[in-house]
Amino acid sequence: MNIDNKTLLLLILNVIIILYAFIIVPYTWFLTILFSAILYGALSPLISARRIYFLAAEAPHISLLSV
């Protein structure tokens, strides 16, 4: 398997970022951002499917409030 230098560099960079996220950043902040991102991602298609676009401006606040 041939891996070029750019792919290897990106892989190493990703590992460093993941280690930084798990070691340096407090886990409560990391979990809060992770769960709010997941919930925000789940709310966006729901708002679009139900055509309740007036709630689109409140979606980030809803996702943060629920966490």
ABEGO torsion letter per residue (X at the ends): XBBBAAAAAAAAAAAAAAAAAAAABBAAAAAAAAAAAAAAAAAAAAAAAAGBAAAAAAAAAAAAAAX
